[in-house]
Amino acid sequence: MSAGSEDWLGLLGRVREGDRVALVRVTAVVTGYLARMGAYELRDSWDDVCQEVLVKLLRADAGGAIRDPKAFVAYTGTVTRRALVDWVRKNQKGKTPEPLVDDEGREARLESFASELSSAPDPDLRLDLERALDALSETQKRVVTAIYLEGRSYEEAARDLVIPLGTLKRHQTQGLKQLRDTMGVAAGKV
């Protein structure tokens, strides 16, 4: 079963019931994200971060925050990134931590995203996504790029873009809605 066809919300329910296999499958997603984030120096702490993420996922599921099961994997990535940043901040007090993703890492991520787009199996989808991103306002594009492509937390993005946190979240919400609307129209799903 591929990640896209997995019943992730059902899996979370089984985790809640104590199913160890379900726990391993969800944990594998989290550790996969930790590896993609290059958090190898903190590998001894991955279990702690996984536990934090799992608690947040279970709370989000119980609170109805995860409405679209197809968004589970991406949502898990966002929760994992934030939990990792929080863990580093909490456990690195008094130390000068290395940034999790430096400017070179951000550039590599953007290049990787661009190459994924250019090698997408559906060139029409790639063009639709590029057009949808281009249709965003400059601020929305900067916010969406900072959060989703560069992997910054809301606080980091607000600080780096020099805009208030509430304004950043408003631009994020509006930008995502516009992307969904534009991509829905492009895919004929309206």
Secondary structure, 3 states (H helix, E strand, C coil): CCCCCCCHHHHHHHHHCCCHHHHHHHHHHHHHHHHHCCCHHHHHHHHHHHHHHHHHHHHHHHCCCCCCHHHHHHHHHHHHHHHHHHHHHHHCCCCCCCCCCCHHHHHHHHHHHHHHHHCCCCHHHHHHHHHHHHHCCHHHHHHHHHHHHCCCCHHHHHHHHCCCHHHHHHHHHHHHHHHHHHHHHHCCCC
